[in-house]
Amino acid sequence: MTEVEEPAPPPSNTYIIRPNFQHKFRPVIVKECIHTVLQEQLAEKQYQADEVMEWTKKISDDIKGRLKDMGYDRYKFIVQVVIGEQRGEGVKMGCRCFWDSDTDNYAQDIFMNDSLFCVAAAFGVFYY
């Protein structure tokens, strides 16, 4: 006899419009998480154009997974990872966000070695 899995119940509405202080997105802690992932994933790597797409996906998935494990309830995460080759040229990056500055925030970190640079940013947006 086969077992039939029942669908998960829909999330209940808690009417919480702000996270409590302990559950707010904390950029300092998130930056440490990003830094750890970048060191683990890129410490021994040399730039290879054909593998960069795979690296960015793996790094962003790893960061997003660790953020979910941190217990930021009702936050949605956006993780952006950019990897480029070190050629001695400058790079400028920017972003703009329309959000609630009381609950939403971001953290970023930069990794560089002799052959590549990586900028990773994680945005935490509270889901009302």
MMTF fields as JSON, N, C-alpha, C and O atoms, coordinates in Angstrom:
{
  "mmtfVersion": "1.0.0",
  "mmtfProducer": "UNKNOWN",
  "numBonds": 511,
  "numAtoms": 512,
  "numGroups": 128,
  "numChains": 1,
  "numModels": 1,
  "chainsPerModel": [1],
  "groupsPerChain": [128],
  "chainIdList": ["A"],
  "bondAtomList": [4, 2, 8, 6, 12, 10, 16, 14, 20, 18, 24, 22, 28, 26, 32, 30, 36, 34, 40, 38, 44, 42, 48, 46, 52, 50, 56, 54, 60, 58, 64, 62, 68, 66, 72, 70, 76, 74, 80, 78, 84, 82, 88, 86, 92, 90, 96, 94, 100, 98, 104, 102, 108, 106, 112, 110, 116, 114, 120, 118, 124, 122, 128, 126, 132, 130, 136, 134, 140, 138, 144, 142, 148, 146, 152, 150, 156, 154, 160, 158, 164, 162, 168, 166, 172, 170, 176, 174, 180, 178, 184, 182, 188, 186, 192, 190, 196, 194, 200, 198, 204, 202, 208, 206, 212, 210, 216, 214, 220, 218, 224, 222, 228, 226, 232, 230, 236, 234, 240, 238, 244, 242, 248, 246, 252, 250, 256, 254, 260, 258, 264, 262, 268, 266, 272, 270, 276, 274, 280, 278, 284, 282, 288, 286, 292, 290, 296, 294, 300, 298, 304, 302, 308, 306, 312, 310, 316, 314, 320, 318, 324, 322, 328, 326, 332, 330, 336, 334, 340, 338, 344, 342, 348, 346, 352, 350, 356, 354, 360, 358, 364, 362, 368, 366, 372, 370, 376, 374, 380, 378, 384, 382, 388, 386, 392, 390, 396, 394, 400, 398, 404, 402, 408, 406, 412, 410, 416, 414, 420, 418, 424, 422, 428, 426, 432, 430, 436, 434, 440, 438, 444, 442, 448, 446, 452, 450, 456, 454, 460, 458, 464, 462, 468, 466, 472, 470, 476, 474, 480, 478, 484, 482, 488, 486, 492, 490, 496, 494, 500, 498, 504, 502, 508, 506],
  "bondOrderList": [1, 1, 1, 1, 1, 1, 1, 1, 1, 1, 1, 1, 1, 1, 1, 1, 1, 1, 1, 1, 1, 1, 1, 1, 1, 1, 1, 1, 1, 1, 1, 1, 1, 1, 1, 1, 1, 1, 1, 1, 1, 1, 1, 1, 1, 1, 1, 1, 1, 1, 1, 1, 1, 1, 1, 1, 1, 1, 1, 1, 1, 1, 1, 1, 1, 1, 1, 1, 1, 1, 1, 1, 1, 1, 1, 1, 1, 1, 1, 1, 1, 1, 1, 1, 1, 1, 1, 1, 1, 1, 1, 1, 1, 1, 1, 1, 1, 1, 1, 1, 1, 1, 1, 1, 1, 1, 1, 1, 1, 1, 1, 1, 1, 1, 1, 1, 1, 1, 1, 1, 1, 1, 1, 1, 1, 1, 1],
  "groupList": [{"groupName": "MET", "atomNameList": ["N", "CA", "C", "O"], "elementList": ["N", "C", "C", "O"], "formalChargeList": [0, 0, 0, 0], "bondAtomList": [1, 0, 2, 1, 3, 2], "bondOrderList": [1, 1, 2], "singleLetterCode": "M", "chemCompType": "L-PEPTIDE LINKING"}, {"groupName": "THR", "atomNameList": ["N", "CA", "C", "O"], "elementList": ["N", "C", "C", "O"], "formalChargeList": [0, 0, 0, 0], "bondAtomList": [1, 0, 2, 1, 3, 2], "bondOrderList": [1, 1, 2], "singleLetterCode": "T", "chemCompType": "L-PEPTIDE LINKING"}, {"groupName": "GLU", "atomNameList": ["N", "CA", "C", "O"], "elementList": ["N", "C", "C", "O"], "formalChargeList": [0, 0, 0, 0], "bondAtomList": [1, 0, 2, 1, 3, 2], "bondOrderList": [1, 1, 2], "singleLetterCode": "E", "chemCompType": "L-PEPTIDE LINKING"}, {"groupName": "VAL", "atomNameList": ["N", "CA", "C", "O"], "elementList": ["N", "C", "C", "O"], "formalChargeList": [0, 0, 0, 0], "bondAtomList": [1, 0, 2, 1, 3, 2], "bondOrderList": [1, 1, 2], "singleLetterCode": "V", "chemCompType": "L-PEPTIDE LINKING"}, {"groupName": "PRO", "atomNameList": ["N", "CA", "C", "O"], "elementList": ["N", "C", "C", "O"], "formalChargeList": [0, 0, 0, 0], "bondAtomList": [1, 0, 2, 1, 3, 2], "bondOrderList": [1, 1, 2], "singleLetterCode": "P", "chemCompType": "L-PEPTIDE LINKING"}, {"groupName": "ALA", "atomNameList": ["N", "CA", "C", "O"], "elementList": ["N", "C", "C", "O"], "formalChargeList": [0, 0, 0, 0], "bondAtomList": [1, 0, 2, 1, 3, 2], "bondOrderList": [1, 1, 2], "singleLetterCode": "A", "chemCompType": "L-PEPTIDE LINKING"}, {"groupName": "SER", "atomNameList": ["N", "CA", "C", "O"], "elementList": ["N", "C", "C", "O"], "formalChargeList": [0, 0, 0, 0], "bondAtomList": [1, 0, 2, 1, 3, 2], "bondOrderList": [1, 1, 2], "singleLetterCode": "S", "chemCompType": "L-PEPTIDE LINKING"}, {"groupName": "ASN", "atomNameList": ["N", "CA", "C", "O"], "elementList": ["N", "C", "C", "O"], "formalChargeList": [0, 0, 0, 0], "bondAtomList": [1, 0, 2, 1, 3, 2], "bondOrderList": [1, 1, 2], "singleLetterCode": "N", "chemCompType": "L-PEPTIDE LINKING"}, {"groupName": "TYR", "atomNameList": ["N", "CA", "C", "O"], "elementList": ["N", "C", "C", "O"], "formalChargeList": [0, 0, 0, 0], "bondAtomList": [1, 0, 2, 1, 3, 2], "bondOrderList": [1, 1, 2], "singleLetterCode": "Y", "chemCompType": "L-PEPTIDE LINKING"}, {"groupName": "ILE", "atomNameList": ["N", "CA", "C", "O"], "elementList": ["N", "C", "C", "O"], "formalChargeList": [0, 0, 0, 0], "bondAtomList": [1, 0, 2, 1, 3, 2], "bondOrderList": [1, 1, 2], "singleLetterCode": "I", "chemCompType": "L-PEPTIDE LINKING"}, {"groupName": "ARG", "atomNameList": ["N", "CA", "C", "O"], "elementList": ["N", "C", "C", "O"], "formalChargeList": [0, 0, 0, 0], "bondAtomList": [1, 0, 2, 1, 3, 2], "bondOrderList": [1, 1, 2], "singleLetterCode": "R", "chemCompType": "L-PEPTIDE LINKING"}, {"groupName": "PHE", "atomNameList": ["N", "CA", "C", "O"], "elementList": ["N", "C", "C", "O"], "formalChargeList": [0, 0, 0, 0], "bondAtomList": [1, 0, 2, 1, 3, 2], "bondOrderList": [1, 1, 2], "singleLetterCode": "F", "chemCompType": "L-PEPTIDE LINKING"}, {"groupName": "GLN", "atomNameList": ["N", "CA", "C", "O"], "elementList": ["N", "C", "C", "O"], "formalChargeList": [0, 0, 0, 0], "bondAtomList": [1, 0, 2, 1, 3, 2], "bondOrderList": [1, 1, 2], "singleLetterCode": "Q", "chemCompType": "L-PEPTIDE LINKING"}, {"groupName": "HIS", "atomNameList": ["N", "CA", "C", "O"], "elementList": ["N", "C", "C", "O"], "formalChargeList": [0, 0, 0, 0], "bondAtomList": [1, 0, 2, 1, 3, 2], "bondOrderList": [1, 1, 2], "singleLetterCode": "H", "chemCompType": "L-PEPTIDE LINKING"}, {"groupName": "LYS", "atomNameList": ["N", "CA", "C", "O"], "elementList": ["N", "C", "C", "O"], "formalChargeList": [0, 0, 0, 0], "bondAtomList": [1, 0, 2, 1, 3, 2], "bondOrderList": [1, 1, 2], "singleLetterCode": "K", "chemCompType": "L-PEPTIDE LINKING"}, {"groupName": "CYS", "atomNameList": ["N", "CA", "C", "O"], "elementList": ["N", "C", "C", "O"], "formalChargeList": [0, 0, 0, 0], "bondAtomList": [1, 0, 2, 1, 3, 2], "bondOrderList": [1, 1, 2], "singleLetterCode": "C", "chemCompType": "L-PEPTIDE LINKING"}, {"groupName": "LEU", "atomNameList": ["N", "CA", "C", "O"], "elementList": ["N", "C", "C", "O"], "formalChargeList": [0, 0, 0, 0], "bondAtomList": [1, 0, 2, 1, 3, 2], "bondOrderList": [1, 1, 2], "singleLetterCode": "L", "chemCompType": "L-PEPTIDE LINKING"}, {"groupName": "ASP", "atomNameList": ["N", "CA", "C", "O"], "elementList": ["N", "C", "C", "O"], "formalChargeList": [0, 0, 0, 0], "bondAtomList": [1, 0, 2, 1, 3, 2], "bondOrderList": [1, 1, 2], "singleLetterCode": "D", "chemCompType": "L-PEPTIDE LINKING"}, {"groupName": "TRP", "atomNameList": ["N", "CA", "C", "O"], "elementList": ["N", "C", "C", "O"], "formalChargeList": [0, 0, 0, 0], "bondAtomList": [1, 0, 2, 1, 3, 2], "bondOrderList": [1, 1, 2], "singleLetterCode": "W", "chemCompType": "L-PEPTIDE LINKING"}, {"groupName": "GLY", "atomNameList": ["N", "CA", "C", "O"], "elementList": ["N", "C", "C", "O"], "formalChargeList": [0, 0, 0, 0], "bondAtomList": [1, 0, 2, 1, 3, 2], "bondOrderList": [1, 1, 2], "singleLetterCode": "G", "chemCompType": "PEPTIDE LINKING"}],
  "groupTypeList": [0, 1, 2, 3, 2, 2, 4, 5, 4, 4, 4, 6, 7, 1, 8, 9, 9, 10, 4, 7, 11, 12, 13, 14, 11, 10, 4, 3, 9, 3, 14, 2, 15, 9, 13, 1, 3, 16, 12, 2, 12, 16, 5, 2, 14, 12, 8, 12, 5, 17, 2, 3, 0, 2, 18, 1, 14, 14, 9, 6, 17, 17, 9, 14, 19, 10, 16, 14, 17, 0, 19, 8, 17, 10, 8, 14, 11, 9, 3, 12, 3, 3, 9, 19, 2, 12, 10, 19, 2, 19, 3, 14, 0, 19, 15, 10, 15, 11, 18, 17, 6, 17, 1, 17, 7, 8, 5, 12, 17, 9, 11, 0, 7, 17, 6, 16, 11, 15, 3, 5, 5, 5, 11, 19, 3, 11, 8, 8],
  "groupIdList": [1, 2, 3, 4, 5, 6, 7, 8, 9, 10, 11, 12, 13, 14, 15, 16, 17, 18, 19, 20, 21, 22, 23, 24, 25, 26, 27, 28, 29, 30, 31, 32, 33, 34, 35, 36, 37, 38, 39, 40, 41, 42, 43, 44, 45, 46, 47, 48, 49, 50, 51, 52, 53, 54, 55, 56, 57, 58, 59, 60, 61, 62, 63, 64, 65, 66, 67, 68, 69, 70, 71, 72, 73, 74, 75, 76, 77, 78, 79, 80, 81, 82, 83, 84, 85, 86, 87, 88, 89, 90, 91, 92, 93, 94, 95, 96, 97, 98, 99, 100, 101, 102, 103, 104, 105, 106, 107, 108, 109, 110, 111, 112, 113, 114, 115, 116, 117, 118, 119, 120, 121, 122, 123, 124, 125, 126, 127, 128],
  "secStructList": [7, 7, 7, 7, 7, 7, 7, 7, 7, 7, 7, 7, 7, 7, 7, 7, 7, 1, 7, 7, 4, 4, 4, 1, 7, 7, 2, 2, 2, 2, 2, 2, 2, 2, 2, 2, 2, 2, 2, 2, 2, 2, 6, 6, 7, 7, 7, 7, 6, 6, 6, 2, 2, 2, 2, 2, 2, 2, 2, 2, 2, 2, 2, 2, 2, 2, 2, 2, 2, 6, 6, 7, 6, 6, 3, 3, 3, 3, 3, 3, 3, 3, 3, 3, 3, 7, 1, 1, 7, 7, 7, 7, 7, 7, 7, 7, 7, 7, 1, 7, 6, 6, 6, 7, 3, 3, 3, 3, 3, 3, 3, 3, 7, 1, 1, 3, 3, 3, 3, 3, 3, 3, 3, 3, 3, 3, 7, 7],
  "xCoordList": [0.835, 0.0, 0.887, 1.845, 0.587, 1.395, 0.838, -0.372, 1.75, 1.34, 1.183, 1.99, 0.154, -0.086, 0.259, -0.278, 1.159, 1.536, 0.478, 0.018, 0.114, -0.848, -0.103, 1.024, -0.731, -0.052, 0.102, -0.721, 1.165, 1.414, 0.31, -0.17, -0.09, -1.132, -0.599, 0.596, -1.483, -1.022, -0.539, -1.041, 0.439, 0.928, -0.183, -0.98, -0.217, -1.252, -0.841, 0.343, -1.813, -1.559, -1.381, -2.274, -0.231, 0.052, -0.177, -0.096, -0.454, -0.69, 0.495, 0.321, 1.67, 2.878, 3.348, 3.604, 3.459, 3.883, 5.322, 5.846, 5.96, 7.363, 8.018, 7.402, 9.249, 9.94, 10.352, 10.627, 10.394, 10.896, 12.406, 13.033, 12.976, 14.384, 15.315, 16.289, 15.031, 15.901, 15.875, 16.81, 14.823, 14.683, 14.881, 14.551, 15.41, 15.695, 16.927, 17.826, 16.951, 18.098, 19.293, 19.24, 20.362, 21.545, 22.693, 23.285, 23.012, 24.046, 25.419, 26.125, 25.812, 27.134, 27.234, 28.238, 26.209, 26.205, 26.139, 26.819, 25.327, 25.195, 26.504, 26.892, 27.186, 28.471, 29.487, 30.249, 29.506, 30.398, 30.078, 30.984, 28.8, 28.372, 28.864, 29.411, 28.667, 29.112, 30.622, 31.125, 31.348, 32.809, 33.274, 34.185, 32.647, 32.999, 32.78, 33.637, 31.641, 31.342, 32.351, 32.852, 32.651, 33.599, 34.979, 35.637, 35.425, 36.728, 36.733, 37.689, 35.672, 35.595, 35.565, 36.228, 34.801, 34.579, 35.684, 35.944, 36.339, 37.243, 38.704, 39.533, 39.048, 40.411, 41.475, 42.526, 41.236, 42.241, 41.939, 42.598, 40.963, 40.53, 41.341, 41.793, 41.504, 42.059, 40.957, 40.153, 40.915, 39.838, 39.812, 40.827, 38.636, 38.401, 37.029, 36.005, 37.018, 35.779, 34.691, 33.509, 35.07, 34.066, 33.437, 32.425, 34.017, 33.475, 32.832, 32.217, 32.962, 32.475, 30.967, 30.496, 30.21, 28.757, 28.366, 27.467, 29.031, 28.756, 29.151, 28.43, 30.289, 30.74, 29.751, 29.419, 29.276, 28.357, 27.059, 26.525, 26.561, 25.333, 25.556, 24.727, 26.672, 26.967, 27.146, 26.634, 27.866, 28.092, 26.78, 26.503, 25.974, 24.712, 23.758, 23.075, 23.701, 22.855, 23.342, 22.537, 24.658, 25.232, 24.917, 24.52, 25.094, 24.784, 23.302, 22.94, 22.451, 21.005, 20.596, 19.765, 21.166, 20.86, 21.273, 20.537, 22.447, 22.908, 22.051, 21.801, 21.601, 20.73, 19.401, 18.875, 18.865, 17.609, 17.782, 16.861, 18.965, 19.234, 19.432, 19.403, 19.63, 19.851, 18.568, 18.627, 17.425, 16.172, 15.545, 14.823, 15.804, 15.137, 13.744, 13.537, 12.794, 11.433, 10.808, 11.003, 10.064, 9.297, 10.169, 9.685, 11.428, 12.285, 12.442, 12.556, 12.446, 12.779, 14.196, 14.563, 14.985, 16.384, 16.664, 16.157, 17.473, 17.979, 19.493, 20.05, 20.158, 21.614, 22.174, 21.769, 23.109, 23.747, 25.244, 25.867, 25.815, 27.244, 27.811, 27.289, 28.884, 29.564, 31.023, 31.689, 31.513, 32.922, 33.526, 32.94, 34.706, 35.403, 36.885, 37.412, 37.54, 38.973, 39.752, 39.396, 40.822, 41.697, 42.578, 43.406, 42.39, 43.215, 43.811, 44.41, 43.655, 44.175, 43.272, 43.67, 42.076, 41.127, 40.145, 39.996, 39.489, 38.509, 37.13, 36.804, 36.335, 34.95, 34.109, 34.477, 32.993, 32.056, 30.737, 30.258, 30.163, 28.881, 27.975, 28.44, 26.704, 25.747, 24.403, 24.146, 23.556, 22.2, 21.299, 21.75, 20.044, 19.031, 17.879, 17.527, 17.305, 16.206, 15.107, 15.373, 13.893, 12.738, 12.179, 11.534, 12.433, 12.033, 11.774, 11.918, 11.394, 11.151, 12.479, 12.987, 13.033, 14.356, 14.359, 15.429, 13.197, 13.131, 13.309, 13.824, 12.895, 12.943, 13.886, 14.429, 14.093, 14.864, 16.297, 16.549, 17.229, 18.623, 19.419, 18.868, 20.714, 21.582, 22.96, 23.3, 23.749, 25.145, 25.914, 25.377, 27.172, 28.008, 29.426, 29.841, 30.157, 31.567, 32.287, 31.683, 33.586, 34.415, 35.539, 36.153, 35.797, 36.93, 37.818, 37.326, 39.126, 40.064, 41.29, 41.762, 41.786, 43.097, 43.822, 43.375, 44.909, 45.701, 44.99, 45.32, 44.022, 43.415, 41.946, 41.426, 41.255, 39.823, 39.38, 40.065, 38.206, 37.531, 36.095, 35.55, 35.495, 34.112, 33.428, 33.949, 32.266, 31.428, 30.13, 29.455, 29.792, 28.551, 27.717, 28.218, 26.447, 25.52, 24.286, 23.785, 23.807, 22.583, 21.609, 21.948, 20.409, 19.357, 18.294, 17.835, 17.906, 16.847, 15.648, 15.741, 14.513, 13.294, 12.216, 11.884, 11.676, 10.649, 9.353, 8.897, 8.767, 7.539, 6.354, 6.149, 5.579, 4.43, 3.282, 2.234],
  "yCoordList": [-1.169, 0.0, 1.242, 1.318, 2.181, 3.398, 4.469, 4.603, 5.211, 6.31, 7.575, 7.861, 8.311, 9.571, 10.696, 10.777, 11.557, 12.685, 13.769, 14.125, 14.273, 15.367, 16.672, 16.843, 17.593, 18.872, 19.633, 19.514, 20.408, 21.201, 22.231, 22.798, 22.471, 23.482, 24.866, 25.131, 25.738, 27.083, 27.807, 27.55, 28.718, 29.433, 30.27, 30.893, 30.269, 31.045, 32.509, 32.832, 33.369, 34.795, 35.185, 34.975, 35.75, 36.119, 37.6, 38.051, 38.342, 39.778, 40.531, 41.589, 39.996, 40.672, 41.601, 41.165, 42.878, 43.824, 44.286, 45.005, 43.893, 44.213, 43.03, 42.412, 42.712, 41.663, 42.197, 43.387, 41.31, 41.775, 41.962, 41.522, 42.606, 43.003, 41.817, 41.941, 40.676, 39.51, 38.925, 38.225, 39.196, 38.593, 39.575, 39.259, 40.755, 41.702, 41.258, 40.621, 41.601, 41.321, 42.097, 43.323, 41.397, 42.038, 41.998, 40.942, 43.147, 43.184, 42.686, 42.056, 42.947, 42.52, 40.995, 40.432, 40.338, 38.873, 38.289, 37.307, 38.887, 38.403, 38.606, 37.756, 39.723, 39.959, 38.89, 38.422, 38.501, 37.426, 36.121, 35.381, 35.844, 34.645, 34.69, 33.711, 35.828, 35.988, 35.826, 35.139, 36.458, 36.376, 34.923, 34.496, 34.175, 32.767, 31.965, 31.173, 32.167, 31.432, 31.782, 30.891, 33.056, 33.462, 32.869, 32.415, 32.867, 32.277, 30.775, 30.251, 30.093, 28.646, 28.297, 27.354, 29.053, 28.702, 29.186, 28.549, 30.309, 30.932, 30.988, 31.462, 30.529, 30.694, 30.128, 30.746, 29.004, 28.349, 28.45, 27.791, 29.256, 29.302, 30.319, 31.341, 30.002, 30.917, 31.181, 30.296, 32.394, 32.765, 31.846, 31.646, 31.289, 30.47, 30.858, 30.554, 31.526, 32.087, 31.035, 31.331, 29.825, 28.799, 28.221, 27.524, 28.498, 27.969, 29.029, 28.694, 30.291, 31.381, 31.302, 31.555, 30.963, 30.893, 29.852, 30.086, 28.732, 27.682, 28.14, 27.883, 28.813, 29.303, 30.304, 30.227, 31.244, 32.266, 31.625, 32.021, 30.653, 29.974, 29.217, 29.277, 28.51, 27.735, 28.652, 28.362, 29.751, 30.685, 31.323, 31.406, 31.77, 32.423, 31.44, 31.809, 30.203, 29.196, 28.888, 28.707, 28.831, 28.556, 29.69, 29.437, 30.932, 32.081, 32.087, 32.269, 31.89, 31.907, 30.796, 31.018, 29.62, 28.517, 28.81, 28.507, 29.397, 29.73, 30.825, 30.807, 31.778, 32.832, 32.251, 32.657, 31.315, 30.676, 29.914, 29.855, 29.328, 28.581, 29.49, 29.013, 30.778, 31.719, 32.082, 32.711, 31.708, 31.93, 33.288, 33.775, 33.902, 35.167, 34.851, 34.75, 34.698, 34.353, 35.485, 36.663, 35.106, 36.028, 36.99, 38.033, 36.668, 37.462, 36.743, 35.519, 37.508, 37.006, 37.479, 38.605, 36.624, 36.946, 37.034, 36.249, 37.998, 38.156, 38.155, 38.956, 37.272, 37.181, 37.406, 36.752, 38.338, 38.658, 38.424, 38.902, 37.687, 37.399, 37.758, 37.338, 38.538, 38.935, 38.522, 38.857, 37.795, 37.393, 37.93, 37.812, 38.522, 39.052, 38.748, 38.356, 38.936, 38.679, 39.908, 41.034, 39.685, 40.781, 41.161, 40.371, 42.366, 42.86, 44.221, 44.86, 44.662, 45.957, 47.116, 48.277, 46.813, 47.849, 48.06, 47.2, 49.187, 49.475, 48.957, 48.779, 48.72, 48.298, 49.1, 49.258, 49.599, 50.29, 49.542, 49.15, 49.355, 48.673, 49.506, 50.206, 49.422, 50.143, 49.441, 48.579, 49.816, 49.278, 50.295, 51.142, 50.191, 51.011, 50.111, 49.176, 50.407, 49.584, 50.478, 51.521, 50.058, 50.736, 49.806, 48.805, 50.147, 49.249, 49.988, 51.208, 49.242, 49.784, 49.776, 48.712, 50.941, 51.019, 50.546, 50.335, 50.378, 49.882, 48.367, 47.857, 47.645, 46.181, 45.569, 44.49, 46.221, 45.654, 46.185, 47.304, 45.361, 45.78, 44.889, 43.991, 45.14, 44.334, 44.243, 45.007, 43.292, 43.151, 42.717, 42.04, 43.11, 42.719, 42.46, 42.928, 41.707, 41.481, 41.304, 40.956, 41.549, 41.477, 40.486, 40.482, 39.65, 38.734, 39.042, 39.226, 39.098, 39.312, 38.427, 38.226, 37.911, 37.273, 37.749, 38.708, 37.114, 37.591, 37.47, 38.202, 36.567, 36.354, 36.739, 36.88, 36.915, 37.222, 38.12, 38.273, 38.71, 39.435, 38.941, 38.481, 39.042, 38.625, 39.593, 39.909, 40.054, 40.891, 40.125, 39.733, 39.918, 39.221, 40.129, 40.697, 40.259, 41.075, 40.244, 39.507, 40.372, 39.694, 40.746, 41.551, 40.735, 41.667, 40.897, 39.846, 41.419, 40.816, 41.744, 42.878, 41.256, 42.062, 41.367, 40.208, 42.077, 41.507, 41.351, 42.277, 40.165, 39.847, 40.103, 39.384, 41.127, 41.513, 40.549, 40.717],
  "zCoordList": [0.0, 0.0, 0.0, 0.77, -0.827, -0.9, 0.02, 0.209, 0.572, 1.442, 0.612, -0.273, 0.908, 0.217, 1.18, 2.285, 0.743, 1.594, 1.5, 0.415, 2.635, 2.659, 2.421, 2.887, 1.696, 1.469, 2.78, 3.689, 2.856, 4.065, 4.231, 3.25, 5.465, 5.681, 5.32, 5.45, 4.87, 4.529, 5.777, 6.872, 5.628, 6.808, 7.429, 6.729, 8.737, 9.418, 9.482, 9.583, 9.423, 9.483, 10.943, 11.764, 11.259, 12.645, 12.896, 14.039, 11.876, 11.983, 12.583, 13.188, 12.42, 12.892, 11.785, 10.663, 12.104, 11.069, 11.247, 10.396, 12.323, 12.555, 13.263, 14.131, 12.905, 13.656, 15.023, 15.172, 16.025, 17.311, 17.213, 16.249, 18.2, 18.129, 17.888, 17.146, 18.503, 18.36, 16.954, 16.564, 16.187, 14.867, 13.721, 12.578, 14.006, 12.93, 12.157, 12.705, 10.888, 10.025, 10.561, 10.669, 10.895, 11.475, 10.475, 10.252, 9.867, 8.83, 9.284, 8.497, 10.516, 10.981, 10.999, 10.563, 11.495, 11.551, 10.145, 9.845, 9.287, 7.91, 7.149, 6.347, 7.395, 6.73, 7.126, 6.28, 8.393, 8.834, 8.108, 7.724, 7.924, 7.201, 5.756, 5.248, 5.102, 3.715, 3.628, 2.739, 4.549, 4.561, 4.681, 3.972, 5.574, 5.768, 4.489, 4.097, 3.843, 2.609, 1.519, 0.834, 1.354, 0.313, 0.569, -0.367, 1.816, 2.133, 1.849, 1.277, 2.247, 2.027, 0.545, 0.114, -0.234, -1.635, -2.576, -3.596, -2.244, -3.218, -2.8, -3.576, -1.618, -1.105, -2.043, -2.215, -2.635, -3.478, -4.973, -5.777, -5.355, -6.759, -7.564, -7.047, -8.831, -9.825, -10.835, -11.125, -11.373, -12.283, -13.497, -14.163, -13.773, -14.959, -15.496, -14.885, -16.632, -17.18, -17.382, -17.205, -17.744, -18.012, -16.735, -16.814, -15.574, -14.322, -13.437, -12.425, -13.8, -12.945, -12.728, -11.619, -13.75, -13.603, -12.547, -11.739, -12.563, -11.582, -10.174, -9.21, -10.06, -8.755, -8.168, -6.985, -8.99, -8.473, -7.981, -6.946, -8.709, -8.283, -6.977, -6.069, -6.888, -5.678, -4.468, -3.387, -4.648, -3.541, -3.1, -1.903, -4.052, -3.681, -3.003, -2.048, -3.478, -2.829, -1.413, -0.499, -1.238, 0.08, 1.06, 2.198, 0.62, 1.479, 1.834, 2.997, 0.843, 1.087, 2.056, 2.936, 1.9, 2.807, 4.242, 5.181, 4.407, 5.759, 6.382, 7.587, 5.571, 6.096, 6.565, 7.601, 5.817, 6.224, 7.529, 8.343, 7.733, 8.96, 10.171, 11.306, 9.953, 11.061, 11.794, 12.851, 11.27, 11.973, 11.767, 12.638, 10.643, 10.334, 9.795, 8.586, 10.719, 10.328, 9.523, 9.819, 8.513, 7.664, 6.866, 6.425, 6.672, 5.8, 4.472, 4.421, 3.421, 2.094, 1.798, 2.135, 1.173, 0.916, -0.571, -1.372, -0.91, -2.269, -2.138, -1.387, -2.854, -2.786, -4.177, -5.138, -4.271, -5.547, -5.402, -4.454, -6.347, -6.335, -7.703, -8.736, -7.694, -8.928, -8.799, -7.819, -9.794, -9.826, -11.113, -12.189, -10.984, -12.151, -12.079, -11.038, -13.203, -13.284, -12.849, -13.194, -12.084, -11.67, -12.857, -13.309, -13.349, -14.447, -14.122, -14.987, -12.902, -12.513, -12.906, -12.804, -13.349, -13.732, -12.586, -11.718, -12.59, -11.554, -11.916, -13.09, -10.901, -11.074, -10.098, -8.934, -10.57, -9.69, -9.734, -10.798, -8.562, -8.465, -7.573, -6.674, -7.825, -6.998, -7.012, -7.853, -6.08, -6.047, -5.367, -4.596, -5.667, -5.012, -4.626, -5.345, -3.485, -2.999, -2.449, -1.851, -2.658, -2.083, -1.027, -1.342, 0.247, 1.3, 2.599, 2.674, 3.61, 4.938, 5.693, 6.045, 5.937, 6.562, 8.018, 8.59, 8.618, 9.989, 10.061, 11.056, 9.031, 9.077, 8.048, 8.285, 6.926, 5.827, 5.859, 6.306, 5.375, 5.377, 4.44, 3.803, 4.362, 3.521, 4.151, 5.054, 3.658, 4.053, 2.823, 1.946, 2.765, 1.628, 2.104, 3.164, 1.3, 1.578, 0.251, -0.764, 0.281, -0.922, -0.669, 0.398, -1.66, -1.621, -2.817, -3.93, -2.586, -3.696, -3.502, -2.384, -4.606, -4.618, -5.88, -6.509, -6.258, -7.394, -8.729, -9.662, -8.851, -10.161, -10.254, -11.361, -9.119, -9.203, -8.061, -7.049, -8.263, -7.19, -7.144, -8.147, -5.979, -5.805, -4.854, -3.785, -5.256, -4.405, -4.177, -5.128, -2.915, -2.573, -1.682, -0.712, -2.02, -1.236, -0.922, -1.771, 0.299, 0.724, 1.233, 2.101, 0.692, 1.07, 1.841, 1.395, 2.994, 3.789, 3.817, 4.286, 3.308, 3.227, 4.054, 3.805, 5.031, 5.906, 5.132, 4.461, 5.237, 4.52, 5.438, 6.416, 5.119, 5.953, 5.778, 6.401]
}
